[in-house]
Amino acid sequence: MSIYITNTYVLVGIASKAQNLVTEEAKKLGIEEIRIPYIDYESEDRNNMSNKIDPFF
């Protein structure tokens, strides 16, 4: 059974540092990261959004 942790690349400041620290420690334990990229849903077309998301699955 695989265990995953999500990492959102939208946060800034101390929240971002804390999330990255937790993600790095989880990787040391063999937990796999699922990256959640920033997507500007209002200005990007659907095909461009799909290209950003698809490589992660």
PDB file of N, CA, C, O and CB in Angstrom:
ATOM      1  N   MET A   1       0.837  -1.174   0.000  1.00  0.00           N
ATOM      2  CA  MET A   1       0.000   0.000   0.000  1.00  0.00           C
ATOM      3  C   MET A   1       0.886   1.242   0.000  1.00  0.00           C
ATOM      4  O   MET A   1       1.829   1.337   0.786  1.00  0.00           O
ATOM      5  CB  MET A   1      -0.955  -0.005   1.212  1.00  0.00           C
ATOM      6  N   SER A   2       0.584   2.187  -0.875  1.00  0.00           N
ATOM      7  CA  SER A   2       1.357   3.428  -0.959  1.00  0.00           C
ATOM      8  C   SER A   2       0.755   4.489  -0.060  1.00  0.00           C
ATOM      9  O   SER A   2      -0.458   4.534   0.143  1.00  0.00           O
ATOM     10  CB  SER A   2       1.420   3.936  -2.406  1.00  0.00           C
ATOM     11  N   ILE A   3       1.610   5.337   0.473  1.00  0.00           N
ATOM     12  CA  ILE A   3       1.182   6.462   1.287  1.00  0.00           C
ATOM     13  C   ILE A   3       1.638   7.730   0.576  1.00  0.00           C
ATOM     14  O   ILE A   3       2.770   7.811   0.097  1.00  0.00           O
ATOM     15  CB  ILE A   3       1.761   6.377   2.748  1.00  0.00           C
ATOM     16  N   TYR A   4       0.757   8.709   0.511  1.00  0.00           N
ATOM     17  CA  TYR A   4       1.043   9.949  -0.199  1.00  0.00           C
ATOM     18  C   TYR A   4       0.826  11.150   0.701  1.00  0.00           C
ATOM     19  O   TYR A   4       0.045  11.105   1.652  1.00  0.00           O
ATOM     20  CB  TYR A   4       0.176  10.064  -1.447  1.00  0.00           C
ATOM     21  N   ILE A   5       1.537  12.230   0.380  1.00  0.00           N
ATOM     22  CA  ILE A   5       1.329  13.519   1.024  1.00  0.00           C
ATOM     23  C   ILE A   5       1.195  14.549  -0.088  1.00  0.00           C
ATOM     24  O   ILE A   5       1.908  14.488  -1.089  1.00  0.00           O
ATOM     25  CB  ILE A   5       2.506  13.879   2.014  1.00  0.00           C
ATOM     26  N   THR A   6       0.285  15.490   0.090  1.00  0.00           N
ATOM     27  CA  THR A   6       0.116  16.530  -0.923  1.00  0.00           C
ATOM     28  C   THR A   6       0.978  17.729  -0.564  1.00  0.00           C
ATOM     29  O   THR A   6       1.234  18.009   0.607  1.00  0.00           O
ATOM     30  CB  THR A   6      -1.371  16.946  -1.051  1.00  0.00           C
ATOM     31  N   ASN A   7       1.412  18.419  -1.588  1.00  0.00           N
ATOM     32  CA  ASN A   7       2.198  19.629  -1.408  1.00  0.00           C
ATOM     33  C   ASN A   7       1.661  20.668  -2.375  1.00  0.00           C
ATOM     34  O   ASN A   7       1.734  20.498  -3.592  1.00  0.00           O
ATOM     35  CB  ASN A   7       3.726  19.368  -1.637  1.00  0.00           C
ATOM     36  N   THR A   8       1.123  21.742  -1.823  1.00  0.00           N
ATOM     37  CA  THR A   8       0.527  22.805  -2.625  1.00  0.00           C
ATOM     38  C   THR A   8       1.578  23.877  -2.868  1.00  0.00           C
ATOM     39  O   THR A   8       2.156  24.410  -1.920  1.00  0.00           O
ATOM     40  CB  THR A   8      -0.730  23.406  -1.925  1.00  0.00           C
ATOM     41  N   TYR A   9       1.826  24.191  -4.117  1.00  0.00           N
ATOM     42  CA  TYR A   9       2.839  25.195  -4.450  1.00  0.00           C
ATOM     43  C   TYR A   9       2.207  26.557  -4.685  1.00  0.00           C
ATOM     44  O   TYR A   9       2.529  27.241  -5.657  1.00  0.00           O
ATOM     45  CB  TYR A   9       3.629  24.768  -5.687  1.00  0.00           C
ATOM     46  N   VAL A  10       1.303  26.950  -3.786  1.00  0.00           N
ATOM     47  CA  VAL A  10       0.643  28.247  -3.865  1.00  0.00           C
ATOM     48  C   VAL A  10       0.932  29.057  -2.606  1.00  0.00           C
ATOM     49  O   VAL A  10       0.888  30.287  -2.631  1.00  0.00           O
ATOM     50  CB  VAL A  10      -0.877  28.076  -4.062  1.00  0.00           C
ATOM     51  N   LEU A  11       1.223  28.375  -1.519  1.00  0.00           N
ATOM     52  CA  LEU A  11       1.428  29.044  -0.244  1.00  0.00           C
ATOM     53  C   LEU A  11       2.678  29.917  -0.277  1.00  0.00           C
ATOM     54  O   LEU A  11       3.615  29.667  -1.036  1.00  0.00           O
ATOM     55  CB  LEU A  11       1.530  28.020   0.882  1.00  0.00           C
ATOM     56  N   VAL A  12       2.667  30.938   0.558  1.00  0.00           N
ATOM     57  CA  VAL A  12       3.832  31.835   0.669  1.00  0.00           C
ATOM     58  C   VAL A  12       4.176  32.023   2.143  1.00  0.00           C
ATOM     59  O   VAL A  12       3.366  31.735   3.023  1.00  0.00           O
ATOM     60  CB  VAL A  12       3.550  33.221  -0.013  1.00  0.00           C
ATOM     61  N   GLY A  13       5.351  32.494   2.391  1.00  0.00           N
ATOM     62  CA  GLY A  13       5.762  32.815   3.752  1.00  0.00           C
ATOM     63  C   GLY A  13       6.020  31.589   4.608  1.00  0.00           C
ATOM     64  O   GLY A  13       6.489  30.561   4.121  1.00  0.00           O
ATOM     65  N   ILE A  14       5.707  31.712   5.888  1.00  0.00           N
ATOM     66  CA  ILE A  14       6.002  30.662   6.851  1.00  0.00           C
ATOM     67  C   ILE A  14       5.177  29.409   6.572  1.00  0.00           C
ATOM     68  O   ILE A  14       5.634  28.298   6.845  1.00  0.00           O
ATOM     69  CB  ILE A  14       5.743  31.159   8.269  1.00  0.00           C
ATOM     70  N   ALA A  15       3.966  29.572   6.030  1.00  0.00           N
ATOM     71  CA  ALA A  15       3.129  28.410   5.710  1.00  0.00           C
ATOM     72  C   ALA A  15       3.811  27.543   4.654  1.00  0.00           C
ATOM     73  O   ALA A  15       3.780  26.316   4.742  1.00  0.00           O
ATOM     74  CB  ALA A  15       1.733  28.860   5.214  1.00  0.00           C
ATOM     75  N   SER A  16       4.418  28.173   3.670  1.00  0.00           N
ATOM     76  CA  SER A  16       5.132  27.442   2.626  1.00  0.00           C
ATOM     77  C   SER A  16       6.339  26.710   3.195  1.00  0.00           C
ATOM     78  O   SER A  16       6.585  25.552   2.857  1.00  0.00           O
ATOM     79  CB  SER A  16       5.573  28.394   1.516  1.00  0.00           C
ATOM     80  N   LYS A  17       7.086  27.382   4.052  1.00  0.00           N
ATOM     81  CA  LYS A  17       8.269  26.767   4.658  1.00  0.00           C
ATOM     82  C   LYS A  17       7.877  25.558   5.504  1.00  0.00           C
ATOM     83  O   LYS A  17       8.536  24.519   5.462  1.00  0.00           O
ATOM     84  CB  LYS A  17       9.029  27.794   5.519  1.00  0.00           C
ATOM     85  N   ALA A  18       6.802  25.705   6.268  1.00  0.00           N
ATOM     86  CA  ALA A  18       6.342  24.601   7.122  1.00  0.00           C
ATOM     87  C   ALA A  18       5.888  23.413   6.278  1.00  0.00           C
ATOM     88  O   ALA A  18       6.229  22.269   6.576  1.00  0.00           O
ATOM     89  CB  ALA A  18       5.192  25.068   8.036  1.00  0.00           C
ATOM     90  N   GLN A  19       5.125  23.686   5.233  1.00  0.00           N
ATOM     91  CA  GLN A  19       4.645  22.599   4.389  1.00  0.00           C
ATOM     92  C   GLN A  19       5.802  21.884   3.695  1.00  0.00           C
ATOM     93  O   GLN A  19       5.804  20.656   3.607  1.00  0.00           O
ATOM     94  CB  GLN A  19       3.660  23.131   3.352  1.00  0.00           C
ATOM     95  N   ASN A  20       6.777  22.634   3.205  1.00  0.00           N
ATOM     96  CA  ASN A  20       7.924  22.023   2.543  1.00  0.00           C
ATOM     97  C   ASN A  20       8.755  21.194   3.525  1.00  0.00           C
ATOM     98  O   ASN A  20       9.270  20.137   3.158  1.00  0.00           O
ATOM     99  CB  ASN A  20       8.795  23.102   1.893  1.00  0.00           C
ATOM    100  N   LEU A  21       8.889  21.658   4.752  1.00  0.00           N
ATOM    101  CA  LEU A  21       9.617  20.908   5.778  1.00  0.00           C
ATOM    102  C   LEU A  21       8.929  19.572   6.059  1.00  0.00           C
ATOM    103  O   LEU A  21       9.584  18.530   6.113  1.00  0.00           O
ATOM    104  CB  LEU A  21       9.726  21.736   7.077  1.00  0.00           C
ATOM    105  N   VAL A  22       7.626  19.606   6.235  1.00  0.00           N
ATOM    106  CA  VAL A  22       6.869  18.374   6.496  1.00  0.00           C
ATOM    107  C   VAL A  22       6.969  17.423   5.307  1.00  0.00           C
ATOM    108  O   VAL A  22       7.138  16.218   5.493  1.00  0.00           O
ATOM    109  CB  VAL A  22       5.387  18.699   6.794  1.00  0.00           C
ATOM    110  N   THR A  23       6.869  17.949   4.099  1.00  0.00           N
ATOM    111  CA  THR A  23       6.958  17.115   2.900  1.00  0.00           C
ATOM    112  C   THR A  23       8.329  16.459   2.790  1.00  0.00           C
ATOM    113  O   THR A  23       8.421  15.274   2.469  1.00  0.00           O
ATOM    114  CB  THR A  23       6.671  17.948   1.647  1.00  0.00           C
ATOM    115  N   GLU A  24       9.390  17.209   3.050  1.00  0.00           N
ATOM    116  CA  GLU A  24      10.739  16.647   2.961  1.00  0.00           C
ATOM    117  C   GLU A  24      10.952  15.552   3.997  1.00  0.00           C
ATOM    118  O   GLU A  24      11.573  14.532   3.700  1.00  0.00           O
ATOM    119  CB  GLU A  24      11.787  17.745   3.142  1.00  0.00           C
ATOM    120  N   GLU A  25      10.444  15.752   5.206  1.00  0.00           N
ATOM    121  CA  GLU A  25      10.576  14.719   6.247  1.00  0.00           C
ATOM    122  C   GLU A  25       9.756  13.478   5.880  1.00  0.00           C
ATOM    123  O   GLU A  25      10.192  12.354   6.128  1.00  0.00           O
ATOM    124  CB  GLU A  25      10.120  15.273   7.626  1.00  0.00           C
ATOM    125  N   ALA A  26       8.590  13.673   5.302  1.00  0.00           N
ATOM    126  CA  ALA A  26       7.750  12.547   4.885  1.00  0.00           C
ATOM    127  C   ALA A  26       8.451  11.731   3.800  1.00  0.00           C
ATOM    128  O   ALA A  26       8.373  10.503   3.806  1.00  0.00           O
ATOM    129  CB  ALA A  26       6.379  13.049   4.376  1.00  0.00           C
ATOM    130  N   LYS A  27       9.129  12.397   2.876  1.00  0.00           N
ATOM    131  CA  LYS A  27       9.866  11.691   1.819  1.00  0.00           C
ATOM    132  C   LYS A  27      10.954  10.795   2.412  1.00  0.00           C
ATOM    133  O   LYS A  27      11.215   9.711   1.891  1.00  0.00           O
ATOM    134  CB  LYS A  27      10.492  12.700   0.834  1.00  0.00           C
ATOM    135  N   LYS A  28      11.581  11.236   3.485  1.00  0.00           N
ATOM    136  CA  LYS A  28      12.616  10.430   4.143  1.00  0.00           C
ATOM    137  C   LYS A  28      12.036   9.136   4.710  1.00  0.00           C
ATOM    138  O   LYS A  28      12.745   8.139   4.856  1.00  0.00           O
ATOM    139  CB  LYS A  28      13.287  11.237   5.263  1.00  0.00           C
ATOM    140  N   LEU A  29      10.752   9.160   5.025  1.00  0.00           N
ATOM    141  CA  LEU A  29      10.072   7.980   5.548  1.00  0.00           C
ATOM    142  C   LEU A  29       9.475   7.106   4.446  1.00  0.00           C
ATOM    143  O   LEU A  29       8.821   6.102   4.728  1.00  0.00           O
ATOM    144  CB  LEU A  29       8.984   8.400   6.505  1.00  0.00           C
ATOM    145  N   GLY A  30       9.705   7.493   3.191  1.00  0.00           N
ATOM    146  CA  GLY A  30       9.205   6.700   2.066  1.00  0.00           C
ATOM    147  C   GLY A  30       7.823   7.103   1.586  1.00  0.00           C
ATOM    148  O   GLY A  30       7.219   6.401   0.775  1.00  0.00           O
ATOM    149  N   ILE A  31       7.319   8.221   2.075  1.00  0.00           N
ATOM    150  CA  ILE A  31       6.008   8.707   1.646  1.00  0.00           C
ATOM    151  C   ILE A  31       6.192   9.494   0.352  1.00  0.00           C
ATOM    152  O   ILE A  31       7.097  10.321   0.239  1.00  0.00           O
ATOM    153  CB  ILE A  31       5.334   9.592   2.755  1.00  0.00           C
ATOM    154  N   GLU A  32       5.329   9.230  -0.614  1.00  0.00           N
ATOM    155  CA  GLU A  32       5.447   9.877  -1.916  1.00  0.00           C
ATOM    156  C   GLU A  32       4.672  11.193  -1.953  1.00  0.00           C
ATOM    157  O   GLU A  32       3.600  11.319  -1.362  1.00  0.00           O
ATOM    158  CB  GLU A  32       4.949   8.943  -3.018  1.00  0.00           C
ATOM    159  N   GLU A  33       5.238  12.158  -2.656  1.00  0.00           N
ATOM    160  CA  GLU A  33       4.628  13.488  -2.761  1.00  0.00           C
ATOM    161  C   GLU A  33       3.712  13.562  -3.978  1.00  0.00           C
ATOM    162  O   GLU A  33       4.049  13.088  -5.063  1.00  0.00           O
ATOM    163  CB  GLU A  33       5.715  14.579  -2.845  1.00  0.00           C
ATOM    164  N   ILE A  34       2.555  14.164  -3.772  1.00  0.00           N
ATOM    165  CA  ILE A  34       1.677  14.536  -4.876  1.00  0.00           C
ATOM    166  C   ILE A  34       1.720  16.050  -4.940  1.00  0.00           C
ATOM    167  O   ILE A  34       1.237  16.733  -4.036  1.00  0.00           O
ATOM    168  CB  ILE A  34       0.195  13.988  -4.686  1.00  0.00           C
ATOM    169  N   ARG A  35       2.297  16.570  -6.008  1.00  0.00           N
ATOM    170  CA  ARG A  35       2.433  18.016  -6.166  1.00  0.00           C
ATOM    171  C   ARG A  35       1.125  18.597  -6.677  1.00  0.00           C
ATOM    172  O   ARG A  35       0.507  18.054  -7.593  1.00  0.00           O
ATOM    173  CB  ARG A  35       3.595  18.362  -7.128  1.00  0.00           C
ATOM    174  N   ILE A  36       0.713  19.693  -6.084  1.00  0.00           N
ATOM    175  CA  ILE A  36      -0.474  20.406  -6.545  1.00  0.00           C
ATOM    176  C   ILE A  36       0.010  21.761  -7.057  1.00  0.00           C
ATOM    177  O   ILE A  36       0.286  22.667  -6.271  1.00  0.00           O
ATOM    178  CB  ILE A  36      -1.561  20.563  -5.391  1.00  0.00           C
ATOM    179  N   PRO A  37       0.110  21.894  -8.386  1.00  0.00           N
ATOM    180  CA  PRO A  37       0.655  23.133  -8.944  1.00  0.00           C
ATOM    181  C   PRO A  37      -0.350  24.279  -8.861  1.00  0.00           C
ATOM    182  O   PRO A  37      -1.555  24.056  -8.750  1.00  0.00           O
ATOM    183  CB  PRO A  37       1.075  22.916 -10.395  1.00  0.00           C
ATOM    184  N   TYR A  38       0.156  25.494  -8.916  1.00  0.00           N
ATOM    185  CA  TYR A  38      -0.714  26.663  -8.972  1.00  0.00           C
ATOM    186  C   TYR A  38      -1.282  26.767 -10.374  1.00  0.00           C
ATOM    187  O   TYR A  38      -0.545  26.707 -11.358  1.00  0.00           O
ATOM    188  CB  TYR A  38       0.051  27.962  -8.581  1.00  0.00           C
ATOM    189  N   ILE A  39      -2.580  26.920 -10.460  1.00  0.00           N
ATOM    190  CA  ILE A  39      -3.249  27.096 -11.750  1.00  0.00           C
ATOM    191  C   ILE A  39      -4.202  28.270 -11.623  1.00  0.00           C
ATOM    192  O   ILE A  39      -5.058  28.292 -10.739  1.00  0.00           O
ATOM    193  CB  ILE A  39      -4.010  25.795 -12.191  1.00  0.00           C
ATOM    194  N   ASP A  40      -4.052  29.239 -12.502  1.00  0.00           N
ATOM    195  CA  ASP A  40      -4.949  30.380 -12.525  1.00  0.00           C
ATOM    196  C   ASP A  40      -6.146  30.011 -13.406  1.00  0.00           C
ATOM    197  O   ASP A  40      -6.106  30.174 -14.625  1.00  0.00           O
ATOM    198  CB  ASP A  40      -4.220  31.671 -13.051  1.00  0.00           C
ATOM    199  N   TYR A  41      -7.193  29.519 -12.779  1.00  0.00           N
ATOM    200  CA  TYR A  41      -8.335  28.978 -13.503  1.00  0.00           C
ATOM    201  C   TYR A  41      -9.066  30.007 -14.355  1.00  0.00           C
ATOM    202  O   TYR A  41      -9.714  29.651 -15.339  1.00  0.00           O
ATOM    203  CB  TYR A  41      -9.291  28.373 -12.540  1.00  0.00           C
ATOM    204  N   GLU A  42      -8.969  31.260 -13.990  1.00  0.00           N
ATOM    205  CA  GLU A  42      -9.711  32.277 -14.723  1.00  0.00           C
ATOM    206  C   GLU A  42      -9.028  32.699 -16.020  1.00  0.00           C
ATOM    207  O   GLU A  42      -9.708  33.036 -16.988  1.00  0.00           O
ATOM    208  CB  GLU A  42      -9.914  33.481 -13.850  1.00  0.00           C
ATOM    209  N   SER A  43      -7.704  32.687 -16.058  1.00  0.00           N
ATOM    210  CA  SER A  43      -7.017  33.215 -17.240  1.00  0.00           C
ATOM    211  C   SER A  43      -6.421  32.138 -18.149  1.00  0.00           C
ATOM    212  O   SER A  43      -6.059  32.442 -19.285  1.00  0.00           O
ATOM    213  CB  SER A  43      -5.929  34.144 -16.806  1.00  0.00           C
ATOM    214  N   GLU A  44      -6.307  30.891 -17.684  1.00  0.00           N
ATOM    215  CA  GLU A  44      -5.706  29.853 -18.519  1.00  0.00           C
ATOM    216  C   GLU A  44      -6.768  29.058 -19.264  1.00  0.00           C
ATOM    217  O   GLU A  44      -7.864  28.820 -18.755  1.00  0.00           O
ATOM    218  CB  GLU A  44      -4.854  28.916 -17.669  1.00  0.00           C
ATOM    219  N   ASP A  45      -6.418  28.650 -20.489  1.00  0.00           N
ATOM    220  CA  ASP A  45      -7.358  27.823 -21.234  1.00  0.00           C
ATOM    221  C   ASP A  45      -7.296  26.380 -20.728  1.00  0.00           C
ATOM    222  O   ASP A  45      -6.327  25.977 -20.084  1.00  0.00           O
ATOM    223  CB  ASP A  45      -7.056  27.882 -22.751  1.00  0.00           C
ATOM    224  N   ARG A  46      -8.327  25.626 -21.023  1.00  0.00           N
ATOM    225  CA  ARG A  46      -8.495  24.273 -20.490  1.00  0.00           C
ATOM    226  C   ARG A  46      -7.350  23.333 -20.897  1.00  0.00           C
ATOM    227  O   ARG A  46      -6.908  22.522 -20.083  1.00  0.00           O
ATOM    228  CB  ARG A  46      -9.821  23.697 -20.963  1.00  0.00           C
ATOM    229  N   ASN A  47      -6.865  23.430 -22.140  1.00  0.00           N
ATOM    230  CA  ASN A  47      -5.783  22.550 -22.596  1.00  0.00           C
ATOM    231  C   ASN A  47      -4.483  22.818 -21.844  1.00  0.00           C
ATOM    232  O   ASN A  47      -3.762  21.883 -21.496  1.00  0.00           O
ATOM    233  CB  ASN A  47      -5.557  22.725 -24.097  1.00  0.00           C
ATOM    234  N   ASN A  48      -4.187  24.076 -21.596  1.00  0.00           N
ATOM    235  CA  ASN A  48      -2.970  24.427 -20.872  1.00  0.00           C
ATOM    236  C   ASN A  48      -3.049  23.930 -19.428  1.00  0.00           C
ATOM    237  O   ASN A  48      -2.057  23.436 -18.892  1.00  0.00           O
ATOM    238  CB  ASN A  48      -2.742  25.953 -20.906  1.00  0.00           C
ATOM    239  N   MET A  49      -4.214  24.054 -18.794  1.00  0.00           N
ATOM    240  CA  MET A  49      -4.393  23.558 -17.430  1.00  0.00           C
ATOM    241  C   MET A  49      -4.201  22.048 -17.394  1.00  0.00           C
ATOM    242  O   MET A  49      -3.554  21.520 -16.489  1.00  0.00           O
ATOM    243  CB  MET A  49      -5.788  23.937 -16.888  1.00  0.00           C
ATOM    244  N   SER A  50      -4.764  21.357 -18.378  1.00  0.00           N
ATOM    245  CA  SER A  50      -4.658  19.889 -18.436  1.00  0.00           C
ATOM    246  C   SER A  50      -3.208  19.458 -18.564  1.00  0.00           C
ATOM    247  O   SER A  50      -2.804  18.470 -17.951  1.00  0.00           O
ATOM    248  CB  SER A  50      -5.477  19.329 -19.613  1.00  0.00           C
ATOM    249  N   ASN A  51      -2.419  20.177 -19.346  1.00  0.00           N
ATOM    250  CA  ASN A  51      -0.996  19.842 -19.507  1.00  0.00           C
ATOM    251  C   ASN A  51      -0.226  19.985 -18.209  1.00  0.00           C
ATOM    252  O   ASN A  51       0.744  19.260 -17.988  1.00  0.00           O
ATOM    253  CB  ASN A  51      -0.364  20.724 -20.568  1.00  0.00           C
ATOM    254  N   LYS A  52      -0.636  20.903 -17.345  1.00  0.00           N
ATOM    255  CA  LYS A  52       0.040  21.083 -16.058  1.00  0.00           C
ATOM    256  C   LYS A  52      -0.332  19.977 -15.079  1.00  0.00           C
ATOM    257  O   LYS A  52       0.495  19.558 -14.269  1.00  0.00           O
ATOM    258  CB  LYS A  52      -0.306  22.448 -15.460  1.00  0.00           C
ATOM    259  N   ILE A  53      -1.565  19.506 -15.151  1.00  0.00           N
ATOM    260  CA  ILE A  53      -2.058  18.532 -14.190  1.00  0.00           C
ATOM    261  C   ILE A  53      -1.708  17.101 -14.585  1.00  0.00           C
ATOM    262  O   ILE A  53      -1.292  16.328 -13.722  1.00  0.00           O
ATOM    263  CB  ILE A  53      -3.552  18.670 -14.041  1.00  0.00           C
ATOM    264  N   ASP A  54      -1.854  16.724 -15.826  1.00  0.00           N
ATOM    265  CA  ASP A  54      -1.704  15.344 -16.287  1.00  0.00           C
ATOM    266  C   ASP A  54      -0.388  14.665 -15.905  1.00  0.00           C
ATOM    267  O   ASP A  54      -0.419  13.487 -15.549  1.00  0.00           O
ATOM    268  CB  ASP A  54      -1.840  15.315 -17.754  1.00  0.00           C
ATOM    269  N   PRO A  55       0.780  15.344 -15.957  1.00  0.00           N
ATOM    270  CA  PRO A  55       2.039  14.638 -15.626  1.00  0.00           C
ATOM    271  C   PRO A  55       2.091  14.093 -14.202  1.00  0.00           C
ATOM    272  O   PRO A  55       2.918  13.229 -13.912  1.00  0.00           O
ATOM    273  CB  PRO A  55       3.206  15.568 -15.829  1.00  0.00           C
ATOM    274  N   PHE A  56       1.241  14.568 -13.321  1.00  0.00           N
ATOM    275  CA  PHE A  56       1.296  14.165 -11.931  1.00  0.00           C
ATOM    276  C   PHE A  56       0.518  12.856 -11.663  1.00  0.00           C
ATOM    277  O   PHE A  56       0.603  12.297 -10.569  1.00  0.00           O
ATOM    278  CB  PHE A  56       0.749  15.283 -11.061  1.00  0.00           C
ATOM    279  N   PHE A  57      -0.224  12.382 -12.650  1.00  0.00           N
ATOM    280  CA  PHE A  57      -1.050  11.185 -12.420  1.00  0.00           C
ATOM    281  C   PHE A  57      -0.615  10.014 -13.247  1.00  0.00           C
ATOM    282  O   PHE A  57      -1.213   8.941 -13.161  1.00  0.00           O
ATOM    283  CB  PHE A  57      -2.488  11.477 -12.709  1.00  0.00           C
TER     284      PHE A  57
END
